[in-house]
């Protein structure tokens, strides 16, 4: 990671990613979803279907199905925890900040408002993995429209 992080913090970030991969949160179909947005990464075969439920302008439910590498699955799991309860505008703003971080923006990577999502900041050093981290997030951005 390009951040000035101690080896202990880096290890904690790696463990958090592995935890979300091994025990994903909100994985499974959301039967009453208002939108299901499929995303596929043809380069590696990762697949995500993001399920969104809205209560007015607020994300009241979010889940995902799919398969893929540890980065895509952990990122999807973390997304579900981060956006539940957010308004469309708040979720879109979170997408903007996360997207900047994954593309290497060091200021975004230091943004404590991203919370656990910061553990994925090191992905920016691996261009082939950026798409994996963004797969569920691109589904979210599409789901926030209309």
C-alpha positions in Angstrom: 0.0 0.0 0.0 1.3 3.5 -0.8 -0.2 4.9 2.4 2.2 5.2 5.4 0.7 2.3 7.2 2.5 0.1 9.7 2.9 -3.6 8.9 0.3 -4.3 11.6 -2.3 -2.1 9.9 -1.5 -3.6 6.6 -2.0 -7.1 8.1 -5.3 -6.0 9.6 -6.5 -4.7 6.3 -5.5 -8.0 4.6 -7.3 -10.0 7.3 -10.5 -7.8 6.9 -10.5 -8.6 3.2 -10.1 -12.3 3.8 -12.8 -12.2 6.4 -15.3 -10.6 4.0 -14.3 -13.2 1.4 -14.6 -16.2 3.7 -17.8 -15.0 5.5 -19.5 -12.6 3.1 -22.1 -10.3 4.5 -25.5 -10.1 2.8 -24.7 -12.7 0.2 -27.8 -14.3 -1.2 -30.8 -13.2 -3.2 -33.0 -10.4 -1.9 -36.5 -11.7 -2.8 -38.2 -8.3 -2.8 -35.5 -6.4 -4.5 -36.6 -3.4 -6.6 -33.6 -3.8 -8.9 -31.1 -6.6 -9.7 -28.1 -5.4 -11.6 -25.8 -8.0 -13.1 -22.1 -7.3 -13.7 -19.5 -9.5 -15.3 -15.8 -9.1 -15.7 -14.9 -10.9 -18.9 -11.2 -10.7 -18.2 -11.4 -13.0 -15.1 -14.9 -14.4 -15.1 -16.1 -12.7 -11.9 -19.9 -12.3 -11.7 -22.0 -10.2 -9.3 -25.7 -9.6 -9.2 -26.4 -6.7 -6.9 -29.9 -6.7 -5.3 -31.3 -3.3 -4.2 -34.4 -2.5 -2.3 -35.5 1.1 -1.8 -37.8 2.8 0.7 -38.4 6.1 -1.1 -34.9 7.6 -1.8 -33.1 5.4 0.8 -31.4 2.0 0.3 -33.4 -0.2 2.7 -32.0 -3.5 1.6 -28.9 -4.6 -0.3 -27.5 -8.1 -1.1 -25.4 -9.8 -3.7 -25.1 -13.1 -5.5 -22.3 -14.3 -7.7 -18.8 -15.8 -7.7 -15.3 -14.6 -8.2 -12.0 -13.8 -6.6 -11.4 -12.7 -3.1 -11.2 -9.1 -4.1 -14.5 -9.0 -6.0 -16.4 -10.9 -3.3 -15.0 -9.0 -0.4 -15.6 -5.7 -2.1 -19.3 -6.7 -2.7 -19.7 -7.8 0.9 -18.2 -4.5 2.2 -20.4 -2.5 -0.2 -23.6 -4.1 1.2 -22.6 -3.0 4.7 -21.6 0.5 3.6 -24.6 1.5 1.6 -27.5 0.1 3.6 -29.6 3.0 4.9 -28.0 5.6 2.7 -29.9 7.8 0.3 -29.2 7.6 -3.4 -27.1 10.8 -3.2 -25.1 9.4 -0.2 -24.5 6.1 -2.0 -23.4 7.9 -5.1 -21.0 10.1 -3.2 -19.6 7.0 -1.5 -19.2 5.4 -5.0 -17.3 8.5 -6.1 -14.9 8.4 -3.1 -14.4 4.6 -3.3 -13.8 4.8 -7.1 -11.2 7.5 -6.6 -9.4 5.4 -3.9 -9.3 2.3 -6.1 -7.9 4.3 -8.9 -5.0 5.4 -6.7 -6.1 8.7 -5.2 -4.1 8.8 -1.9 -6.3 11.5 -0.4 -9.3 9.3 -0.8 -7.4 6.3 0.6 -6.7 8.4 3.8 -10.4 9.4 4.1 -11.5 7.9 7.4 -15.2 8.3 6.3 -14.6 5.3 4.1 -14.1 3.1 7.2 -13.4 -0.5 6.4 -13.5 0.1 2.7 -10.0 1.6 3.1 -8.7 -1.9 3.5 -9.1 -2.2 -0.3 -6.9 0.8 -1.1 -3.9 -1.4 -1.9 -5.8 -2.8 -4.9 -4.8 0.4 -6.8 -1.3 -1.0 -7.1 -2.6 -3.9 -9.2 -4.3 -2.6 -12.3 -5.5 -6.1 -13.2 -7.4 -6.3 -9.9 -9.0 -2.8 -10.1 -11.9 -4.1 -12.1 -12.5 -6.9 -9.6 -12.8 -4.3 -6.7 -15.1 -2.1 -8.8 -17.5 -4.8 -10.1 -20.2 -4.5 -7.4 -19.6 -0.8 -7.1 -20.3 -0.3 -10.8 -23.5 -2.2 -10.3 -24.4 0.1 -7.5 -23.8 3.2 -9.6 -26.1 1.8 -12.3 -28.7 0.9 -9.6 -28.7 4.4 -8.3 -30.0 5.7 -11.6 -33.7 5.7 -12.0 
